[in-house]
Amino acid sequence: MYQKLFATQSIADLQKRARPEATSRGSLSILSLTALGVGATIGTGIFVLTGTAAAHHAGPALVISFVIAGIGCALAALCYAEFAAMIPVSGSAYSYAYATLGELVAWFIGWNLVLEYLFAVSTVSVGWSGYVVSLLAQYGVNLPHTLVGAPLERGSGPLGFVRTGDYINLPAIIIVLVIGGICYGGIRQSSLINSIIVAIKVTVVAVFILFGACYFVPANWHPFLPPNNGSFGEYGYSGVLAASGIIFFAYIGFDAVSTCAQEARRPQRDMPLAILSSLGICTALYIATAAVLTGMVNYRKLDVAAPVALALDTYPQLSWFAGPLKIGILAGMSSVMLVLTLAQSRIFLAMARDGLLPQWFARVHPRSNTPTAATVTTVVGAVIVGGLFPIRLLGEVVSIGTLTAFVSVCLGVLVLRKTKPELARPFRTPLPWFTCLGGALVCGGMMLALPRDTWLRLGVWTAIGLLVYGFYGYRRSRLRVPVVASAPRVAVRL
C-alpha cells in the first residue's frame, strides 16, 4: 500500500509526453511566456489586495511584506525553473511532485492547485467587479448594490459565514463567462490578446507610480510600522508577515507560466528565463505601487475593493487619469483571469491523463487543441465562487493553496537531486540546499501567519480531495491501470 501511494512517474515518460511527435512545435516564444507570467501576476494582488493587507495587517510596512513575499517567490522560482526546463509538461507543481514525491503527494498538490487557480479566477473577478462599479459611478451610472456584492461574508454563522443582504456579484459572473469564451478559442488567440493587454496594464501601473509619487504625503507613513494591537497578524511584525502571506496571491504568475511548458518553442531555455524575468518585473512594480498607494492615502482607508481608484479619487487634480487608469486596470485583471483559466484547465488535463480525474477532463477540441471540458468546468466553478464570496476571504484561500505548491516544489528539487542525480538538467538551481530549504521555510512561515479559519478551509478542502482520490483516483491511476490500446487518441501539444 505504501509503495502504491508514493509511487512516482518515470521522468523519461514525462519527457516523452512533452513532445509526443518529433514534428511538434510549440506556439509560445519567450516573450509570449514572459507576457503570460506578467499577465497572470499583475492584477488583483496589486490593484485590490494591497488595500486590504495594508488596512488590516501591515499599514505602510506593506512594502516590507512585498519584499518578504518576493524573496520567497524568488527562491521558489529558481526551483520551478529547474523542473520546468527538465520536465516541460502541463501540470506544473503537480507533475513535478508526481515525479519526485509520489502519487499521494502529487494528488495533494494537484488538488490544492485547483484551489489556487479556480479560486484565483474568482478572486480577480470580484476585484474586476469593484473597479467596474467605480468606473461606472464616475460617469453617473450606479448599479444596484444587491447585484454587485457578495451574499456571504466572514462571520459567526454556519461554517464561518453570514448573509450580507446582497443577492449576487453579477459583473464578476459576466467577466468570467467572457474570459472562458476566449480561452475556449485556443492558446494562440489567448496569448495574443494577453500580450496586448499586458502592454496596456504595465503602462498604466507605471503612469500611476510616476504621477502618484507627486502626491505622496509623508504623514501617511507615520507610523511606518503600526504597533500590534494585541492579536497576532494585526499590525506589528506579525502583521507584516501575515500581510506577506495574503499578498503572496499576487505572485502566482510564474507558476502559471510553468503550466504552459509544453507549448513553449524551446522550453529548456525559455521556461527559466520567462519565469525569472516575469517575477523580477512584477516585484519591482509591486513594491513601487505599495509605497505610492500608502503614501497617497492613509492605510486605514484602503479596505475597499478598488484602493487604487480610491487614491486617485482623493485628489481632484488626478481626475483626468482616473478613467483611463480604471480601464487599464480592468484590462489588466482580464488578462489575469485569462492566464489563470488557461492554467487551471491544463491542471485538470494533466490529472485526467494520469487517471486521477475522470477522462472527461482530458477531452481536447480537434481544431483549437483546447481542453474544452476542463475549461468549461473551470469557468462554471469560478462563476459560482466569484458570485457568492467576498474578495478578502478568497485571497487568503488562494494564498495558502499557492504556498503549499511552492513548498512542495522547493523540497522536490532536493529529493530529485538525491534520487536522480544522473538526469540532464538544462537549468540547475544555484546553491540548492540554501535555495530550496530557504524557499520552503519562507513560504512555510507565510502559511503559518495566515488566519486560522483559512487553515480550517484548507483542511476541509483536503479532506474532500482525499475522498475523491480514495474512491476514484487511486483505483484508476495510470500507474496501476494501463491505457487501453484501442482508446481514441488525439495528437495535441498540451
N, C-alpha and C positions, 0 to 999 in steps of 0.2 A: 504493500500500500504506500509506504513512504517513497519507494523508488518511483512509483507511478505519479504521485503527487508532485514530486520535484524533478521529474524527467525534463530534459532540455531538448530543444530543437537543434538539429545539425546546422552549424554555421555554413557548411558547404551548400546545404539545401536552401538556406535563406539567400545566399549569394546567387544561386541559380535562379531563384524566384525574381531577383532584382532585374534580370534580363532574360526572360524566357525565350526570346528569339534573338539570334545574332544580328538581325537587321533592325531590331527595335531601336528607336532613338527618342530620347526624352524631348519634351517640348519646352522645358523651362531653363533659361540661361541663368548665370549667376546674378545678373541684375534683376531678373524676374523673381528669383528666390529671395534676394535681399528685400525687394519690394513686398513680397509676401510676408516676410518677417516684420518689417516696419508696419505694414498694413494690419497685421494681427496684434501689434503691440501698442501703437499709439491710438488710443480710443477712450473707452470708459475709464481706464485706470488713471489717465491724465486729466480727462475732462470732467469726471464725476467723483471717483473715489478719493481724489486728493482733498476734496472738500470735507467729506465725512471723516476721513482719517485725521485731518488737522483739527476738526471741531471736537471730536470725541476722544482723541488719544494723544497726539503729539504737539499740537499747536504749530508755531513756526519751525520747530525742530523736525517737522516732516521732511525737511531737506536731508537731515541725517538718516531718516528712515529710508529714503530712496537710495542713499549711499550704501546702507547695510543690505538692502534688497539687491542692489546692483552687484555687490561683492558676491553674495550667494549665487546670483544668476551667472556671473562671470565664471565662477568655479564650475557650476553645473554645465554651462555652455561648452567648456573645454571637454568635459566628459561626453556630452551629446555629440560633439564634433568627431570624436574618435569612433563612436558607434555608427554615426550616420555615414562616415566615409568607408567604414569596414563592412557594414551591413545596410546598404542603401535600399531598404524595403519600406512599404507602407506599414504603419503601426507604431512608429516612434518608440517610446519607452516600453510599451507592451512587448514589441518584438525583441527589444534588447534584453528585457527581463526573461523572456522565454528562452533565449539563447544562453543565459548565464545563471539565473537563479531558480529556474524550474517553472513548471506549468502552474502550480498553485499561486506562486508569487506573481507570475505573468498575468493570471486572471485577476488578481487583486489590483495590479497596476492598471490593466486594461479597463476594469470596471470603474476605477477612480478617474481614468482619462475620460470616460463617458460623463462622469460627474463634472470634470473640469470643463470640457468643451461644450456639452449640452447646456449646462448652467451658465457658462460664459456667454454664449449666444443670447440667452435670456437676459443676463445682466446688462449687456450692451444695448439690447432692445429697450430696456427700461430707461437707461440713460438717454438714448436717442429720443424717446418719447418726451422726456423732460425738456430737451432743447427745442423740440418741435413746438411744444406748448409755449415756451418762452419766445420763440421767433414769431409765432402767430399773434401772441399778445402784443408784441411790439408794433404790429400793424393793425391792431384793434380787433383781432379775431380771438375770442375767448371760448375755448372748448369747455363743455360741461365737466366739472371736476370729477363727477362719478364715473366718467368714461376715460379718464387719463390717470387714474390712481390704482394702486394695488388693493384688492379687497381684503387681504390678510396682512397683518403686521406682527412683529415680535411682541409677545406679551405673556400673561399668566394663564392663558386659556389652554384648551386641549392641545397637546403636542407643542406647546410654546407659542401658539398663535392666537390673535384676537381679530375680530372683524373691525374694519375701518369705516364701513358705511359706503365705500365706493363699490362699483359693480365690476369693472374690468379695465385693464390698461389697453385700450383699443389701438392707439398708434403703435405700441410695441408689437402687437399681433400683426398689424398690416406690414410693417417693415420686414419682419421675419419671413412672411409669405413672399414678399418681393425678392428678398435675397435668396430664398430657396429656389425660386424660379430661375434666377440667374445661374446658380450652381448646377441646376439640373441640365443646363445647356452645354456644360463641358468645361474642362480645365483651361483650354486656350482662351476662350472668351472671358472666363472669370479672371484669369491672370492679366489680360489686357485692361479690363475695367479696373482691377485693383491697382495697377501701376499708375493709371491716370489719377485715381482718387488719392493715392499716396502722395503724388506730387502736389496736389492741392492742399492736403492737410498739413504736410510738413511746412509749406509756405505760410499757412495760417498760423501755426504754432510759432514759427519764427517771428512773424509780424507782431503777434501778441506779446512775446517776450521783449521785443525791441521797444514797442510803444508803452507797454505796461510798466516797464522799468522806469519810465519818466514820471510815473505817478506813485512811486514807492514811498511809503510813509514809515520812517524809522520807528515811530511809536508802536506800530503794529507788530514789531518784532520784540517787544518788551512785555513780559519776559520771553526770551527766545525758547527756553525750556520751561513751560508752566509746571509748578510744583504738583506732585502727586496728591490726589485728594483722598488718599486712604485705601483706594481699591486698585488692585493690580491691573495694569493696562490703561488706566485713566490718568494720562499725563505723567510727567517724570520720566525716568529712564525706562521703566516698564512700558509706559505709553509709547515711547519711540519704537521699542521692539514690537509691540502689538501693532502699531501702525505699519511697520515694515512687513508684517505678515499679511495685513489686509491689502496693502497696495502691491504686494507681490503678484496679485492678479494681473497687474499691468505688464508683467514681464513674460507672459506665456507665448509671445510671438515666435521665439526661436524654436520652441517645442513644436509649434505648428509647421515650421519650415521642415523639420525632420520627417513629418508625416508625408511629405511630397517627394521624398528622396528618390523614389523610382521614376519620377517624371523629370528628374534633373538630367541635363545633357552629359555632364561629367561629374557624377556625384562624389567621387573620391576627392576631387579638388574643390568643386563648387560648394558642397554642403558645409564644410568647416568655415570657409570664407564668408558664406552667406549668414550663417548662424552668428559668428562673432561680429561681423560688421553691422548687422541689424541691431544687435544688442548694444554695441557701442553708440550708434546714432541715437537710439531711443533713450539710453541712460542719460546722455548729455542733455537732451531736450526735457526729460522729466525733472532733473534737478533744477534747471533754469526756470521751468514753469512753476514748480513748487515755491521757489524763492520769490518770484514776482507775484504770484497769486496771494501768498500770505502777507506780502508787503503792501499790496493794494487794499486788502480788506482784512479786518480783524478776524482771526481764525474762528472765533465763536459764532460768526455769522455765516460760515461756509457750509453748514449742514443742510444743503439743498441739492436738488437733482442736477442743477446746472450752475456750479460755482463760478466757472469762467464767465458765463453770461452775467452773473450777479456782479462780478468785479467790473465788467465793462459798464453795466447799467448804473453803477455807483458814481461814475464820472461822466457827466453830460458831454465833456469835451471829446470823449471817445465814441459817442453815439454813431458817428459816421462809419465806424468799423464794426459795430455790434452786429448788424445784419449780415455782412459778408462773413464775419467770423463764425456766426452760428450756422450759416450754410456750409462753411468749410468743415465745421465740427460734425455736422450731420453726415456729410460725405465721408469723413474720416471714420466715424462709427460704423457706417455702412460697410466700409472695406474690412473692418474688424470682423463683423458678422459674416461676411463673405468667406474670409480665410478660415475662420473657426468652423463654419459649416462644412467647408471642404475637408478640414482636418478630422472632424468627428465622423463624417461618412466613411473616411478611409480607415479609421479605427474599427468601426463596425465591420468593414470589408475584411480587414486582416484577421479579426477574431472569428468571423464566419468561415473564412478559408481554412482556418486551423480546426474547425469543427466545434469551437466553444460556444458559438451562437448559431441559430438556425441558418440554413443555406439561403434563405430568403434575403438575408442581408448581403449576400455575395453577388446578387444579380447585377449585371452591368449592361447599360444600354448599348446596342450593337453599333450605333453611329457615333455617339458622343463619348463613349467609353466612361460614362459617368455611373458610379454605383447608385442606381436610381432608388432602390428600396431603402438603402441606408440614408440617402439624402432626405427622402420623404419622412422617415422615422425621426431624423434629427429635427426637421422643421416642425413636425407635429409636437414633439416633446418641448421644443423651445417656445412654441406658441402657448402651450398650457402653462408652463412655469413662468414665462415673462408676463403673461396676462394676470397672474394671481399674486405674485410675491414681490416685496419691496427690494430695492437695489442693495441696501446695506447688507441684508441677510444673504442675498445671492452672491455678493462679492466675497464674503467670508467663506462660503461653501466652496466656491471656485478656488480660492487661495489654498485651502487645505488639500484639495484634490491635486492641485499643481505641485505643491511642496512634496506630497507623497511620491509623485512620479519622479521628481528631481532627486530625492534621497535615494531612490532605487537605482537610478542611472549612475549616480556617483559611486555607489557601492558595487554596481555591476561591472564597472571598468576594472576595479581591483580584483574582483572574482575572476574575470576572464583573463587578466594578466597572469594569474596564478594557474588556472586550469588549462588555458590555451595559449601559452607563450609563443607558439610557433606561427600563429596566424599573421598574415600580412596586414599591416596597419598603415594605410596611406597617410593618416594623421594620428600622431601619438600625443596624448595628454601630457603636458610637461609636469615634472615633479609629481608623479601620480599619487604618492602617499599623502603629500601635503594638499594637493588639489582636490582629490576625491574625498578624503576624510574631512577637509575643511568645508567643502561644499555640503557634505551630508550633515555636518554639525551646525553650520549656519542655517541651512534650510530647516533642520530639525528644531533648532531654537525658535525660529519664527513660527513653526507649527505649535509649539508649546505655549506661545504667547497669545494664540487665538482664543476667543471666548469658549467657555465650557460647553455651551449649547451647540456650538459648531462641531465640537468633537462628538457630541451625542448624535448629531445628524450623520456624521461620518460613520459612526458605529452602526446606526440603523441601515444606512446605505450598504455598508459592507456585509451586514447580515443578510440582506436581500440578495446581494451578489453571490454569497456563498450558497444560498439555497438554489439559485439558478445554476451555478456550477455543479453542485452536487446532484441535482436531478436531471441536468441536461449536458453541460459541457464535459464533465468527467467521463460520461458514458460514450460520448460521440467524438472525443478528441481524435484528431488525425494521427496522433502517436499510438493510438490503440485500435482505431477503426480506419483501415486504408481507404483511399479514394476509389470509388467504383470505376472501373476502366471504361464502362460504356456510358458514363455520365456525360452529358453535353458539355463542351468546353468552349470558352470564348477567349480569344487572344487579346489581351489588354496590356497596357503599360503599367497599370496600377499595382 
